[in-house]
Amino acid sequence: MRGLAERLNDNYLLFVLLGLASILIFAYSWVPGGLDVDSCNYAVVAKDILYTNKWLNLYDPIYEGPFYYHFPLCIWVTALLFKSLGITTFAAKLFSMACGLVLVATIYYFGKLLKDKWVGFFAGISLLLTNHIVRLSRQCRMDIPVTLFITLAMLSFFLAQRRRRAYYLLFGLFTCLAIFAKDIFGVFALAIALGYLVLRLRFKEIFHPLFLSGIVIALLPVLIWRKLDNNMLFGNWYSANFMHLWKNIVIEVPWYYYIWAIVTKYAYLLPFALYGGYLAVREAARNRNYEVYILLIWIAIFPLAFSFGRHKLHYFILPIYPAAALLAGWAFEAIFKERAKERIAATCKYIFIFSAVVMLCLPLDIRSKRFAQTVRLGPFINQIRKQMPLHEFIVYREDKSALLFYAYEIKRSRSIDDKKVFEDMLKAKDKSYLCYLSQGSFEELDSLSKLNSRIVLRYKDKIVLATPKNTDLPVALPE
């Protein structure tokens, strides 16, 4: 048997790669803030599960209705993390960050299978340098989890071609997780596999019992979930996630949008990915390793399919970048000599060590400016909410996604934009309200509305009103 030292030497590059990835993905992730609008929205839906204990027919407190925009895997996992770790920024990000770290390890192993450990190492570095990979890993979103599960599905399919067909079962499992992570995106794993088998003219393989079993594993849980969810959300989901992409004309963009996105956002790695594609085709021609064509189909199918939709966003094609990173890693392995490879790995190791020491020894407090006022106000609004739980919470002309997450004591709220309706509520004597609004919006109210309310919290241009006015109400002010 191989000794421990020999095995550790083989995994040295993986340890360096994961160390560097950990620093980039997890650095200061425990500091409150940094979540974007979509992340706050998904986190609020997960938070609502804790209060209602409803794991089916999810409710969206932001839009005050059923949550049907995406399948629920990421929401469920985030709710479980909130239940065990508390409602924090770190817990909201943790699933996506963990998926980002596992994705790097998966790419390394995939690269080793393609050629050697250096392809895996440089593929992992290329992935970490790819635009938006690290940034989206540090959000509470579906993009990195679905990218991981698609990558694991394609790795399993690759292994089924090179080793044993039993890997088709894992292919089905990871495809199922990809679908549950981000709906129609996960189905592309099946499309890539079928596209490869058709292009290779392996039609009998499509009907192999293990491949068909993999398809059943991929799709059956989705059908069961739909039944358990009383079929209530599927029609709305189909309209919002499929027909919306296909028919939306309000935000129509040109058909070449994804070509432009790849050229502009991936320009610094694109030449290496193209050269890696050439090396892959040459490898297939020389040694009949036709499995490398999986990578080429993988890269082509997302931009091609989404180009037919009228609604296009650059991160819709994020799942192609693991395949592009593998090709770029192949190119870097061919370009650099052995001594240069070792020096690059050593440099990455020292960057990891230095960064870890800085994080552990220096009391840096790196905060994002995104929703900075809401992040600061959150703990104080929580205090007020605990003291005045019977007051209905109203958000007036403000975005409430971040507010409902950082002020986690607020379980439900109402959004109001109409000035007359809001003023009538403030004047009411029979109900109690807490209202979140800007100082400017408060100044625009009529005098009677102002007289009937009291400012209990003020921070910069944001305030919280309590109504009806009561001098005995507690006041919480940020220091």
LOTIVEX-315351 format. One record per residue: x, y, z of N, C-alpha, C in turn; residue in three letters. Coordinates in steps of 0.2 Angstrom, whole numbers, plus 5000, padded with zeros to 4 digits. Last residue first. Example, Ala and Ser with C-alpha at 12.3 -4.5 7.8 and 13.67 -1.06 7.14 Angstrom:
// LOTIVEX-315351
506449895035506849955036506450005039SER 506649725039506249785039506649845039ALA 
//
This chain:
// LOTIVEX-315351
487152705094487652745097488052785091GLU 485452715089486152695088486652735091PRO 484152715101484452755096485152725095LEU 482552675105483152645104483552685099ALA 481252705118481652735112482352695111VAL 479652645123480352645123480752675117PRO 478252745126478552695122479352705123LEU 477552845133477852795137478252735133ASP 477052935125477652955128477952895132THR 476352895109476352875116477052895120ASN 475452905095475952935099475852915106LYS 474952745088474852815090475352835094PRO 476552735081475952765081475452715084THR 478252765078477752725081477152765082ALA 479452755065478952795068478552745072LEU 481152765061480652715063480152755067VAL 482152825047481852835054481352775055ILE 483652875039483152825040482852835047LYS 484752955037484152975034483552925034ASP 485452925052485652955046484952975043LYS 484252855061484952845059485052865052TYR 483152835074483352875069484152865067ARG 481652785082482352765080482552815074LEU 480452835085480852795091481552775088VAL 479452975083480052945080480452905086ILE 477752955083478352975087478952935084ARG 476153025077476652975077477253005081SER 475253135076475053065079475553015079ASN 475953235070475753245077475553175080LEU 476053185057476653195061476453195068LYS 474753185053475053125053475653125057SER 474553325053474153285058474453215058LEU 475353375043475453395050475153345055SER 475753255030475353315033475453315040ASP 477453215024476753195027476453255029LEU 478653245020478153265015477453245018GLU 479553205031479453275030478853295025GLU 479553065028479253095034479053165033PHE 480353065016479653045016479253065022SER 481553105022481253145017480553135016GLY 481853005031481753065034481353115029GLN 481052855026481652895026481352965029SER 480352715036480352765030480952805031LEU 479352605044480052615042480052665036TYR 478352605058478352615051479152635050CYS 477152515068477852535068478052545060LEU 475552545075476052535069476752555071TYR 473952495081474652525082475152495077SER 472252565079472852515078473452545079LYS 471352665082471252595084471752545083ASP 471652785076471752775083471652705086LYS 472452835062472052795065472152785072ALA 473452915056472952955060472452905063LYS 474252825049474552855054474052895059LEU 473252785039473452735044473852775050MET 473252905031472652885035472852825040ASP 474552905026474352955031473752935035GLU 474452795018474952795023474752845028PHE 473552835008473452775012473852775018VAL 474252945003473552955006473452895011LYS 475452884997475452935002474852945006LYS 475752724993475252774992475252824998ASP 476552614996476852674992476352734992ASP 476952495008476452545006476852605002ILE 477052335013477352385009476752435007SER 477052255029476652275023477052325020ARG 477752105036477652175035477252185029SER 478351975048477951995042477852075042ARG 479351975057479151915054478751925048LYS 480652045064480052065060479852005056ILE 481852005069481252005073480652015069GLU 482852035060482551965059481951955064TYR 483352145051482952155057482552085057ALA 483952085040484352105045483952125052TYR 482752045032483251995034483652025040PHE 481952155031481652095034482152045036LEU 482952245024482652255031482352195034LEU 483152185012483652185017483452205024ALA 481852205007482152135007482652135012SER 481152325006481152295012481452225012LYS 481452485000481552414999481552385005ASP 480152605004480752585005480852515003GLU 478852665006479252685000479952665001ARG 478652605021478452655017478952675012TYR 478252465029478752495026478452535021VAL 477552425045477452455039478052475036ILE 477052305057477652345054477452365047PHE 475952325071476052305064476652345061GLU 476352295088476252345082476452315076HIS 476652205097475952205094475852255089LEU 477952215101477752155097477052165094PRO 478952305107478252325104478052275099MET 480152245111479752285116479052305114GLN 480552185099480452145105480052185110LYS 480652295091480152245089479952195096ARG 481752355097481052385097480552335096ILE 482752265094482552285101481852315101GLN 482652265080482552205083482352215090ASN 483152395077482452375076482252315079ILE 484452365081484052415085483252405084PHE 484952275072484952255079484452305083PRO 484752365059484452295061484452285068GLY 485552475057484852485060484552415063LEU 486552425049486752465056486052465060ARG 485952375038486352335042486452365049VAL 485452495033484952445036485352395040THR 486552565029486152595034485652535037GLN 487152475019487452485026487052515031ALA 486752415007486252415013486652435019PHE 488452395004487852375002487352375008ARG 489752405008489352465009488652455006LYS 490452285019490252305013489752365014SER 491852295030491152295029490952315022ARG 493152225039492952245032492252245030ILE 494052255051493352245050493152275043ASP 495452175058495152215052494452205052LEU 496552145068495752155069495452195064PRO 497652025063497452095063496752105064LEU 497751885064498051925069497951995069CYS 496951815055496951795062497251845067LEU 497251885043496551875045496451855053MET 498651865042498351935042497551935045VAL 498651725041498951765047498651835048VAL 498051705029497751675035498051715041ALA 498951775020498251795021497951775027SER 500051695021500051765023499351795024PHE 499551575016499851575023499851645025ILE 499251605003498751575008498951585015PHE 500451644998499851694998499351675003ILE 501151524999501351585003500751635003TYR 500451454989500451424996500651485000LYS 500651524977499951514980499951494987CYS 502051494976501751564977501051564980THR 502051364974502351384980502051454982ALA 501451354961501051324967501351354974ALA 502351424954501751454955501351424960ILE 503451334955503551404958502851434959ARG 502951224948503151224955503151284959GLU 502951284935502351254939502451254946LYS 504251304933503751364933503151344937ALA 504751174932504951224937504551284938ARG 504051124920503951094927504151144933GLU 503351264910503751204912503751184919LYS 501751304904502251314909502651254909PHE 500851254893501251314892501851314897ILE 500151144898500551134892501051194891ALA 499451194909499851144910500351134904GLU 498651294902499251314907499751264908PHE 497751214895498251254892498851274896ALA 497051144906497451104901497951144897TRP 496451264911496951224915497451184911GLY 495551294901496151334902496651304906ALA 494751174902495151184896495751234897LEU 494251204915494651144914495051144907LEU 493651324913494251324918494651264916ALA 492551284905493051334902493651334907ALA 491851204915492151174909492651214905ALA 491551314924491951254926492251214920PRO 490751394915491451414917491851364920TYR 489451364913489951344908490651354910ILE 488651414923488851344924489351324918PRO 488351554919488851534924489051464924LEU 487351594911487751544908488351534913ILE 486651694919486351634917486751574914PHE 487451804921487551744925487151684924TYR 487051894911487651864910487751804915HIS 485351874905485851904910486451864910LEU 483951904895484651874895485051914901LYS 482451864888482751894894483451864895HIS 482251794876482251874876482551904882ARG 483051644871482651684876482751764875GLY 484051604863483451604860482951644865PHE 485151594871485151654866484451654863SER 485151484879484851544882484851604877PHE 485751394870485051384872484751454875ALA 487051444868486651424863485851424865LEU 487551454881487451514877486951504872PRO 487451304884487151354888487051424884PHE 488251234875487451224875487151274879ILE 489551244875489151274869488451274871ALA 490151184886490251254885489751284880ILE 489651054884489551084890489551164889TRP 490351024872489651024872489351064878ILE 491651024878491551064872490751074871LEU 491650924887491750984889491551034884LEU 491450804879490950824884491050904886ILE 492550784873492050824869491450844874TYR 493250694880493450774881492950814877VAL 492950574876492550594882492650674883GLU 493750524867493250564865492850594870TYR 495150484865494850504871494250554870ASN 495950444854495250424854494950434861ARG 497250504853497150444857496450424858ASN 497050604842497650554843497550494847ARG 495850664844495950634838496550584838ALA 495850704857495250654855495450624849ALA 496850794857496950734861496450674859GLU 496350884849496950854847497050784851ARG 495350934857495150904851495750864848VAL 496150984868495650934869495450894863ALA 496851084862497251024864496750974866LEU 495751174859496151144853496551084856TYR 495451204872494951174867495351134861GLY 496551274876496451214879495951174875GLY 496351384868496951344866496851274870TYR 495251434874495251414867495751374865LEU 495751464887495151414886495151384879ALA 496651564883496851494886496351444886PHE 495851664879496351634874496551564877PRO 494951694891494751664885495251634880LEU 495451754901495551684901495351654895LEU 495151894899495851874901496051804901TYR 493851894895494351904890495051884892ALA 492651874901493051814902493651824897TYR 491851984899491951964906492451914907LYS 491951994884492052054889492252034896THR 491551874879492151904876492351964881VAL 490451834886491051794886491651834884ILE 489551944882489751934889490351894890ALA 489551924868489751984870489951974878TRP 488851804868489551804865489851864867ILE 487651844874488151794878488851794874TYR 487051924864487251954871487751904874TYR 486651904851487351894852487551914859TYR 485251944851485451874851486151854853TRP 485052084862485152054856485351984857PRO 483552094874484252104872484452064866VAL 482152144882482452114876483152134875GLU 481252184892482052184893482352144888ILE 480052164887480152224890480952234891VAL 479752044882479952094877480152154881ILE 479751874886479851944889480051984884ASN 479751744882479351784878479451864881LYS 480751664889480551654882480251704878TRP 480751694902481351704898481251694891LEU 479351674904479651734905480251744901HIS 479251534902478951574898479151654898MET 480151504914480251474907479951524902PHE 479851564926480551544924480651524917ASN 478451604926478951654929479651634926ALA 477751494921477651554918478251604920SER 478251394930478251384923478251454919TYR 477751444942478451434941478651424934TRP 476351434940476651494941477451494940ASN 476251294939476051334934476351404934GLY 476751254952477151234946476951274940PHE 476151274964476651324961476951304954LEU 475251174966475051244967475551294963MET 475351044968475351064961475151144961ASN 475551004981474851014979474751044972ASN 476750974984476651044985475951054982ASP 476750834981476650854988476550924989LEU 476950854967476250824970476150844977LYS 478150904966477650944963476950914966ARG 478950804972478850864976478250904973TRP 478750704962478450694969478350754972ILE 479450764952478750754951478350744958LEU 480750764957480350834955479650824955VAL 481050634959480950674965480550744963PRO 481150594944480550574949480450614955LEU 482250644938481650674937481050654942LEU 483450574942483450644941482750674941ALA 483050444942483250474948483250544948ILE 482750424928482250424933482450454940VAL 484050444923483550494921482950484926ILE 484650324929484850394931484350444929GLY 483950234922483850234929484050304932SER 484450244909483750264910483650274918LEU 485750204913485650274910484950294911PHE 485450074916485750114921485750184919LEU 484950014904484550024910484850064915PRO 485150114889485450064894485050074900HIS 484750194879484250154882484550104887PHE 485850264876485350304879484850254882ILE 486650164870486850184877486250224880GLU 486150164857485950104861486150124869LYS 486750274851486050274853485850214857PHE 487950344849487850294854487150284856ARG 488450444841488050394838487950334842LEU 489050554846489450494846489150434843ARG 487950634847488450654842488950594842LEU 487250564857486950574850487550594845VAL 488050584868487850514866487650514858LEU 488050724869488650684868488550614865TYR 486650754872487050784866487650744864GLY 486450684884486150664878486450684871LEU 487250774892487450694891487050674885ALA 486650894890487350884888487550814887ILE 485450874895485450894888486250884886ALA 485650844909485350794904485450804897LEU 486150974912486550914913486350854909ALA 484951054910485551054905486050994906PHE 484251044921484051004916484550994910VAL 484651154929484851084931484751034925GLY 483951254924484651254923484951184924PHE 482651244928482751224921483551224920ILE 483051244945482551224940482751204933ASP 484051254955483851304950483551284944LYS 484051144964484351204965484151264961ALA 483351044958483051064964483451134966PHE 484251014947483651044946483251074952ILE 485350974955485451034951484751064949ALA 484850854960485050914965485050974961LEU 484750784948484150794952484250854957CYS 486050774945485550814940484950834944THR 486450694955486750764955486350804950PHE 485750574952485650604958485950674958LEU 486250544939485550554940485450594946GLY 487550514942487450564937486650594938PHE 487450404950487650464953487550524948LEU 487050324940486650334945486750394949LEU 488150314931487550344929487050364934TYR 489050234937489150304939488550344936TYR 488950114932488550124938488550204940ALA 489750094921489050124920488750144926ARG 491450134925490850094925490250134924ARG 492450224916492550174920491950124920ARG 492150314906492850294906492950234911ARG 490850344907491050334900491750294901GLN 490650374920490250324917490550304910ALA 491450484921491650424924491250364921LEU 490550574915491250564912491550494915PHE 489550574924489450554917490050534914PHE 490150634935489950564935489750534928SER 490450764929491050714931490750644932LEU 489150804928489550794922490150754923MET 488750814941488350774936488850754930ALA 489650904946489650844948489350794944LEU 489251014938489850994937489950924940THR 487951034943487951014936488650984935ILE 488251064956487851004955487950984947PHE 488951184954489251134958488851064956LEU 487851264949488551254945488851194948THR 486951274959486751234953487351224949VAL 487751344969487551274970487351234964PRO 487951464962488551424963488251354965ILE 486551514961487051504955487651464956ASP 485651544971485651474968486251464963MET 486251634986485951624979486051554977ARG 486851724995486351674997485951674991CYS 488651744992487951764992487551714994GLN 489951704988489851744995489151774995ARG 489951664976489951614981489851644988SER 489951774969489251744969489351684975LEU 491351804970490751854972490151814973ARG 491951694964492051704971491451754973VAL 491351714950491351644954491451654961ILE 491451834944490851824948490851754951HIS 492751784933492251834935491651814938ASN 493951674938493451684933492951734937THR 494851634947494951694944494451714939LEU 494451504951494451564956494551634953LEU 494651444938493951454941493951504946LEU 496051444938495651474933494951494935SER 496351364949496551434949496151474944ILE 495851244944495551274950495751344950GLY 496651224933495951234932495551264938ALA 497851204939497751264935497051274933PHE 497551074945497751134949497651204945PHE 497250994934496751004940496951064944GLY 498450994927497851024924497251034929VAL 499250934937499351004936498751034932TRP 498750804938498650844944498750924942LYS 498150764921498650754927498450804932ASP 496950734913497650724911498050714917LYS 495650704917495750724910496450714908LEU 495850684931495550624926495650644919LEU 496250804935496750744936496450694931LYS 495050884933495750894929496250834929GLY 494250824942494050824935494650834931PHE 494950874954494850804953494750784945TYR 494751014952495450984953495350904951TYR 493351024952493751044946494451014946ILE 493150984966492850944960493250954954THR 493751094973493951024973493750974968ALA 492851194968493551194967493851124967VAL 491651144974491651154966492451154964LEU 491851164987491851094984491851094977VAL 491851304988492451264990492451194987LEU 490451324984491051354980491651324981GLY 489751264994489751234987490251264983CYS 490051355004490351285004490251244998ALA 489451465000490151465001490451395001MET 488151425000488451444993489151444994SER 487951395013487851345009488151365002PHE 488251525020488651465021488551415015LEU 487551645019488051635014488351565014LYS 486751635031486451645024486851625019ALA 487751625041487351565040486951575033ALA 488251755040488651695038488251635037PHE 487151835044487451845037487851785035THR 485951745053486551785053486751785045THR 485051665063484951705057485451755057ILE 485751505069485451575070485451615063GLY 486151385067486651435068486451505070LEU 485051305065485551275069486051335071SER 484151375057483851345063484451325068LYS 484951425047484651465052484451435058PHE 485151295041485651335044485451385048LEU 483751275037484151225041484751255045LEU 483651375027483251375033483551325039ALA 484651335018484751395022484251405028THR 483951225013484651215016484751275021VAL 482751275007482751235013483451225017TRP 483351364997482951395003482951345009ILE 483951264989484351314993484051344998CYS 482751194985483351154989483751214992LEU 481551234978481651254985482351224988PRO 481451324962481351264966481751274973PHE 480951494961481451434960481151374964HIS 479751564962480251584957480751534956TYR 478751554971478751504966479251524960TYR 478051584986478651594983478651534977PHE 476451674987476851614987477551624983PRO 476651844995476251794991476651724991GLY 477351964997476751945001476351894997GLU 478551994992478052004988477351984991TYR 479251965005479352025001478852044996ILE 478851845010478651905013478751965010PRO 478351705002478751755001478551825004ASP 478151535007477851605007478451655006TYR 477951375000478351425003478051495002LEU 477451245000477051304998477351365002ASN 478351165013478051165006477551225006LEU 478751195025479251175021478951165014TRP 478251285038478051265032478551255027LYS 478551355050478751285050478351255044ASN 478551485052477851455050477951375050THR 479751525056479251555060478551515058TYR 480651465047480751455054480151475058LEU 480151515035480051445036480151425044ILE 480651645035479951635036479751565037ASP 482051625031481851645038481151635040LYS 481851595018482051545022481951555029ALA 481451715014480951665013481151605017VAL 482551795017481951805020481451755019VAL 483451735008483551725015482951745019ALA 482951784996482951714997483051695004TYR 483151924998482551894997482451824998ASN 484551934999484151955005483451925004CYS 484951894986485151854992484651874998SER 484351994979484151934978484251884984ASP 485152104983484452104984484152034984VAL 486652044992486352084987485552074988ASP 487552055007487152025003486752064998LEU 488352135015488652115009488152075005GLY 488252105033488152145027488452105021GLY 489352065047488652075044488652115038PRO 490651945045490452025046489752035043VAL 490951825040490551835047490351905048TRP 491851835030491151815028490651825035SER 493151855030492751905033491951895031TYR 493451735018493751795021493151845023ALA 492951635010492651635017492951705021PHE 493551644997492751634998492551655005ILE 494851664999494551704994493751704995LEU 495251565008495351635009494951675005ILE 494851445001494551465007494651535009SER 495751444990494951454989494651474995ALA 496951424996496851484993496051494992LEU 496651295001496851345006496651415003GLY 496351224989495851234994495951284999LEU 497751234984497151254980496551274985LEU 498451164993498651234992498051264988VAL 497851034992497851074999497951144998PHE 498151004979497451004981497351044988LEU 499550994980499251044975498451054977LEU 499650874988499950944990499550994986TYR 499250744985498750794987498950864989ASN 500450684984500050684978499450734979ASP 500950694997501350734991500850734985ASN 500050615004500050685005500450724999LEU 500550494998499850514997499750584998ARG 501850485003501650484996501050514994GLU 501550485017501950535014501850545007ALA 500850365019500550425020500850485017LEU 501250245005501350275012500950345012GLY 500250124997500550184997500650215004ARG 500449945000500050005000500450065000MET 
//
